[in-house]
């Protein structure tokens, strides 16, 4: 005879596993650190300034 299964524990374990999967997906989608975002924004601004400086006036 097998051991009885507590369905509440199974349900909660499944919900916890699903939350971990969702969190992993969100980390991939939205998980850039603030410093990395600031660095890419600074690089984009610098590139725009350099491009504006090289433009010729008509």
KEDO-155042 format. One line per field, with one value per residue: residue number from 0; x, y, z of N, C-alpha, C in turn. Coordinates in pm, 1 decimal, decimal comma. Atoms other than C-alpha are relative to their C-alpha. Layout:
% KEDO-155042
n <- (NUM  ...) .
nu <- (X  ...) .
nv <- (Y  ...) .
nw <- (Z  ...) .
cau <- (X  ...) .
cav <- (Y  ...) .
caw <- (Z  ...) .
cu <- (X  ...) .
cv <- (Y  ...) .
cw <- (Z  ...) .
***
This chain:
% KEDO-155042
n <- (0  1  2  3  4  5  6  7  8  9  10  11  12  13  14  15  16  17  18  19  20  21  22  23  24  25  26  27  28  29  30  31  32  33  34  35  36  37  38  39  40  41  42  43  44  45  46  47  48  49  50  51  52  53  54  55  56  57) .
nu <- (83,8  -81,5  22,9  100,3  -56,6  66,9  25,1  -33,1  -145,1  -26,3  50,3  -87,5  -130,0  16,1  13,7  -131,9  -82,3  48,5  -46,1  -143,5  -13,3  43,1  -103,1  -115,4  34,4  -1,3  -139,5  -55,8  65,4  -10,4  -99,5  -124,4  -28,0  7,5  -128,0  -10,4  91,2  -59,0  -114,7  45,3  57,7  -111,0  -63,7  90,3  -7,3  -130,3  2,3  84,8  -75,0  -107,9  60,5  42,7  -117,8  -59,0  91,4  -36,8  107,7  22,1) .
nv <- (-117,3  -120,5  -105,6  -99,2  -122,7  -121,6  -72,8  -141,2  -15,1  17,0  -119,9  -112,1  22,9  -29,1  -145,3  -57,7  29,6  -85,6  -135,9  -6,0  -4,4  -133,9  -94,4  17,1  -64,2  -144,8  -43,3  -7,9  -106,8  -132,9  4,2  -73,6  -83,0  -144,0  -49,8  36,8  -88,9  -133,6  3,9  2,2  -131,1  -93,9  27,9  -46,4  -145,8  -39,8  23,7  -103,8  -126,0  6,8  -7,7  -139,3  -83,8  24,1  -41,5  -124,0  -96,8  -28,2) .
nw <- (0,0  10,6  -98,9  40,0  54,1  -43,2  123,9  -20,8  20,1  143,2  67,1  -33,8  63,4  142,4  13,9  -24,2  117,5  108,7  -28,0  29,8  146,0  42,0  -42,8  88,2  127,3  -20,8  -12,7  135,2  74,6  -60,2  -104,9  15,3  -116,3  20,5  50,1  141,6  72,1  1,8  90,1  139,3  29,1  13,9  129,5  104,2  -0,4  51,8  144,0  59,9  -4,7  98,7  132,1  18,5  15,9  132,4  105,9  70,0  16,6  143,1) .
cau <- (0,0  132,5  157,1  -132,9  -68,9  -150,1  -313,6  -266,0  110,6  109,1  -101,2  119,9  439,0  305,9  207,9  553,3  722,7  500,8  590,9  961,5  921,0  732,0  998,7  1273,5  1090,7  1047,3  1416,4  1504,7  1251,8  1296,2  1604,9  1860,1  2028,8  1996,0  2366,1  2346,6  2044,0  2220,7  2534,0  2344,7  2153,1  2478,4  2631,9  2323,8  2336,8  2707,9  2656,5  2376,3  2593,0  2884,0  2655,8  2506,4  2856,0  2954,1  2651,0  2712,2  2502,5  2341,1) .
cav <- (0,0  343,6  649,0  894,4  1215,7  1555,1  1730,9  2075,5  2024,3  1905,0  2202,8  2451,0  2291,9  2312,8  2679,0  2758,1  2587,5  2779,3  3107,9  3026,0  2963,7  3291,3  3477,8  3332,0  3447,1  3796,2  3815,2  3744,4  3994,0  4279,7  4196,3  4452,3  4616,4  4991,3  5047,9  4863,4  5068,6  5392,4  5288,9  5208,0  5536,6  5730,5  5557,7  5635,3  6003,0  6026,1  5874,3  6122,0  6416,9  6300,8  6259,4  6606,9  6754,4  6604,0  6728,7  6996,7  7308,6  7371,1) .
caw <- (0,0  -87,4  132,7  133,8  -58,9  86,5  -206,9  -52,7  -47,4  -408,3  -517,9  -333,4  -467,7  -822,9  -775,6  -636,8  -933,1  -1176,1  -1004,3  -1036,2  -1409,4  -1450,2  -1251,2  -1469,4  -1782,5  -1638,1  -1545,8  -1906,5  -2040,0  -1795,4  -1594,9  -1703,7  -1404,7  -1360,8  -1422,8  -1753,8  -1861,4  -1767,0  -1955,9  -2275,3  -2249,7  -2202,0  -2504,2  -2713,6  -2608,5  -2685,8  -3029,1  -3100,9  -2989,8  -3206,4  -3506,1  -3455,6  -3430,9  -3766,9  -3956,3  -4214,3  -4229,6  -4571,3) .
cu <- (88,5  -38,0  -109,0  68,4  -83,3  -16,0  30,0  148,3  35,1  -42,1  91,4  137,5  -6,7  -10,6  135,0  91,8  -41,5  45,6  148,7  24,0  -36,6  104,5  122,6  -26,4  5,0  142,4  65,0  -57,6  31,6  121,4  130,7  21,7  -3,0  127,8  15,1  -91,1  59,5  117,9  -44,0  -63,3  109,8  71,2  -85,3  3,8  131,2  4,3  -82,9  71,9  109,9  -55,0  -45,9  118,4  59,0  -90,8  45,5  -121,6  -17,4  20,3) .
cv <- (123,9  99,9  94,8  129,8  117,6  88,8  148,8  24,4  -10,2  125,6  118,9  -15,7  31,1  150,6  68,0  -22,9  86,9  143,9  15,8  8,2  138,7  104,5  -9,1  65,9  151,9  52,5  12,7  119,6  138,3  17,6  70,7  86,7  148,9  57,2  -30,7  88,2  139,5  5,4  1,3  133,1  104,3  -19,8  51,0  152,9  50,3  -16,4  106,9  134,6  1,4  11,9  143,7  92,8  -13,2  42,3  131,3  89,2  29,2  145,6) .
cw <- (0,0  108,3  -48,2  -43,3  50,3  -122,8  13,8  -22,3  -147,9  -74,6  24,9  -64,0  -148,7  -23,0  18,8  -119,8  -118,2  19,3  -30,7  -150,4  -51,0  36,8  -90,0  -135,4  12,1  15,0  -136,4  -74,1  54,0  89,8  -24,9  122,7  -34,9  -57,2  -148,7  -85,3  -12,8  -96,2  -146,1  -38,3  -20,0  -133,7  -115,5  -9,8  -59,7  -151,6  -71,2  -1,3  -104,1  -141,7  -28,7  -23,9  -140,3  -115,2  -59,6  -13,2  -148,8  -34,1) .
***
